[in-house]
Amino acid sequence: MITTIRPDSADCLLGIDVGSSSVKACLVDVTTRHRLGRSQSPAGEMAIEAPRPGFAEQDPDVWWHHVCGAVQQLMQETATDPAQVRAIGISYQMHGLVLIDEQHAVLRPAIIWCDGRAVASGDKLLETAGAERCAEHLLNAPGNFTAAKLAWVGEHEPEILGRAHAMLLPGDWLAMRMTDRVTTTAPGLSEGTLWDFPASQPAEFLLAAAG
């Protein structure tokens, strides 16, 4: 942790990175752009559950536990009043899938980026949606990205998908946990092969193909 002396009234920006191994937090002075401090939780590595070969899952509530731990540690070590934080930026492990119900409760462990179960689902999705259309509109193939993981849930856990109110990327889930608002971004959707570039909107044809 590196600390820079600054006025107690200085405005700060808080950055949070939700990785698969740990959560990191960083505080930056708005005026000087100096890093005031950084923290990490846990000190070691978060567990990745593998209920079957090729599977990789994590509980989003564990992410939240370590977000709180990292931020509280950072605020204490830099003697920062939370009221000084003017904005929060979130970065996160890509290609994950979090499913929530209408009360925003998580329905199953998050299927994370290094999970390989959805390759066959992605191949089937590519065939159903059309390889040429995917190349033109997604600039990619579903592969083992988030859309393919969603299709896998539909194929193997239809009761879970039937209860789902929303699907979120890990960063979207953290933003929802902080604000109680379900949102996403075009760049986020594009990483999951869920953004239709020519139409500049979510790839509804791929979602339809995934059921």
LINDA-V658218 format. One record per backbone hydrogen bond with DSSP energy under -1.0 kcal/mol. CO is the residue of the C=O (numbers start at 1). NH is the residue of the N-H. E is the energy in kcal/mol with one decimal. If there is no record, write none. Layout:
{{CO/NH/E} {CO/NH/E}}
This chain:
{{7/10/-1.8} {11/30/-2.4} {12/86/-3.0} {13/28/-2.5} {14/89/-2.8} {15/26/-2.4} {16/91/-2.7} {17/24/-2.3} {18/93/-2.2} {21/46/-2.9} {22/19/-2.1} {23/41/-2.6} {24/17/-3.0} {25/39/-2.4} {26/15/-3.1} {27/36/-3.2} {27/37/-1.1} {28/13/-2.4} {29/33/-2.0} {34/29/-2.7} {37/27/-2.4} {39/25/-2.2} {41/23/-2.9} {49/57/-2.5} {52/55/-2.3} {54/116/-3.3} {56/112/-2.0} {57/49/-2.6} {58/110/-2.5} {59/62/-1.7} {59/63/-1.2} {60/64/-2.3} {61/65/-2.1} {62/66/-2.0} {63/67/-2.4} {64/68/-2.6} {65/69/-1.9} {66/70/-2.8} {67/71/-2.6} {68/72/-2.5} {69/73/-2.2} {70/74/-2.1} {71/75/-2.7} {72/76/-2.1} {73/77/-2.6} {74/78/-1.8} {75/80/-2.1} {81/84/-2.8} {82/85/-1.6} {84/12/-2.7} {87/14/-2.4} {89/16/-2.7} {91/18/-2.4} {97/111/-1.7} {98/168/-3.0} {99/107/-2.8} {100/165/-3.4} {100/166/-1.6} {101/104/-2.0} {105/101/-2.0} {110/58/-1.6} {111/97/-1.8} {112/115/-1.9} {118/122/-2.6} {119/123/-2.2} {120/124/-2.3} {121/125/-2.4} {122/126/-2.3} {123/127/-1.9} {124/128/-2.4} {125/129/-2.8} {126/130/-2.0} {130/134/-2.5} {131/135/-2.4} {132/136/-2.1} {133/137/-2.8} {134/138/-2.7} {137/197/-2.8} {142/145/-2.5} {145/149/-1.9} {146/150/-2.4} {147/151/-2.1} {148/152/-2.3} {149/153/-2.0} {150/154/-2.1} {151/155/-1.9} {152/156/-2.8} {153/157/-2.9} {157/160/-1.0} {157/161/-1.9} {158/162/-2.3} {166/100/-2.3} {168/98/-2.5} {169/173/-2.6} {170/174/-2.0} {171/175/-2.2} {172/176/-2.5} {173/177/-2.6} {174/178/-1.6} {175/179/-2.0} {176/180/-3.2} {185/189/-2.5} {186/190/-2.4} {187/191/-1.6} {189/194/-3.0} {190/193/-1.6} {192/147/-1.6} {194/203/-2.3} {196/200/-1.3} {196/201/-1.5} {201/196/-2.9} {202/204/-2.0} {203/207/-2.0} {204/208/-2.5} {205/209/-1.8} {206/210/-1.7} {208/211/-1.1}}
